[in-house]
Every structure is written in C-alpha cells, then in structure tokens.
Amino acid sequence: MSYYGPILTVTVLILLLEIAMGRHRGIYRKSDALVIGLAAILNPLVTRSLAGMVIAAAARTVAPQGQGAWAHFPLLPSYLLLLLLVEFAFYWVHRWAHEGQRKPALRWLWKIHRTHHAGKYMNVLVTLRINLFWSFVVPTSWLTGFAIYLGQGAAAALVILTIYGWNLVTHSHFRWDDAIRRHPRFGWAFRAGEHVLISPGMHHTHHGFGKDGASYRNYAVTFAFLDWMFGTLHIPTGRPWRYGLPGPQPHWAEEVFYPLIRLPAGAQESREDEVAGDAPARA
C-alpha cells in the first residue's frame, strides 16, 4: 500500500491554503529555506530508503524465518495494536529527546530532534523540518518496518497515514480548536477530549516557549492519554508567546546533518535572521 501520494497531496493542499491566507508571510530566516529544502528532498529520497534497508536487514537477522509470518492476522486489530505500540514507543523516545536538553547522555538525541523545533513558526512545513538521522532513531520507522517484514504491510501503511495525517492537523497554522476550547457551553467537553487526543493547540504548545509554551509537555503524536498517564499533559488557554527555541539557534548545516556536521550554536545568525524570526505567534 503506497502512502506517499496521499500524504504529499494533503500536505500541498494545506500549504497552499496557508500561503493564500498569508500565514507564511515574513516569518522565515534565511537559513529556513536551506533546512526545509534539504530535509524535504533528502529525507524521502535518501535517508528513509537507507533506514528502510537497515531495518529490513535487522528484521532478517532477528527473525530469519519470520517474513510474512503474521500475514494471516486480520487488518483492523493489527492496525489498532500497531498504532498503540508505535504511539507508546514514540512517546518515550520523544520525551527522552527533549530530556536531552538537560541530560548529557541524551544530548545527541536532542540535537537530532532539535531540528524539528528550531523553526520560529508553526505550519505544515514544520512536518518536513526533520534531521536526516531521525528516521534511524524514531521507533515509528522500526516498528512499522518490522510489521511490513512480518506481513502486515497494510496495517503499517495505515499507521503511517494516521500518524502523518494527525501531524498535519496539529502542525498546521489553522487553530480551529481555539474557539471550541473557549466556548462557554461546549468548551469543557472539548477540554475533556484533549485528555484523549492531541489537539492543534496542545501540539502548538509543545513547539512554543513563554506563556502557554511548554516543549517539555505533550509528547504524544495522537493519543493525549499517554501524556495524561505519565504526567506530561498540558492543555493551553491560548497560543504560545513564541515558537521555536529560546537562545542561540543551531547552524542550518548542523540542523540537517548532525552528527556528521557540528558547528557552534548561532554561527549563522545575523540581525536580519533575529528580526525575521522573533515575532510573537499570530492569532
């Protein structure tokens, strides 16, 4: 089952709508085009292919007789089980990545994930802003890769579509959930639902700092109950004061190619870069 076509189509449609509504105007630093452009080209064409070969080799090594062994399991329960397993594993790796800001042993994981957070804006292009080595460490790649090897390719494709589709919803600039959350009659029900599913507001909070910004909260992609269970849930009241990372920004080459390239933080910054990226989050 191919999932790149639907993913690309929906991403482009949302991007065009964001651009038409002026949501990309005046928010980018000079380095953003390099980071997003290189990541958008190299990740699907090079990195994910290499990661796929590594994961396939690992699957054959771990379970040499297992190819297609689970193909007889029905699709729906396989999909649901794999989705829960992927979400649970991603929650913890994502959480450990952010804890790498404080824990030296995990610093490498944070620097690989940091690329996704360094942009001082929030829109669908952030879903493309990924370090080239993230595919090698994110559990989504490994678990869906093993599922494909075991004969559950359709379930794996549906899981990827679900997760990436929800990423588009939560990363896009459109915050339809704000009005519902504040509604005097229905707001309480929506906030209760945010204990189960991640909303755009919750993930925007994860990409922000200052008031209503908390990158150390809301680690799940889809299932907010994981954050609720493990004490990292934060339901916002508005948009974060700023998007991105406070302090000196990583060099664009390190954002894309770390750990192959390591450069001093802020090496490429200029006054123009700072001005372009430091506007507060817009309503």
Secondary structure, 3 states (H helix, E strand, C coil): CCCHHHHHHHHHHHHHHHHHCCCCCCCCCHHHHHHHHHHHHHHHHHHHHHHHHHHHHHHHHHCCCCCCCCCCCCHHHHHHHHHHHHHHHHHHHHHHHHHCCCCHHHHHHHHHHCHHHHCCCCCHHHHHCCCCCHHHHCHHHHHHHHHHHCCCHHHHHHHHHHHHHHHHHHHCCCCCHHHHHHCCCCHHHHHHHCCCECCHHHHHHHCEECCCCCCCCCCCCCEHHHHHHCCCCCCCCCCCCEECCCCCCCCHHHHHHCCCCCCCCCCCCCHHHHHHHCCCCCC
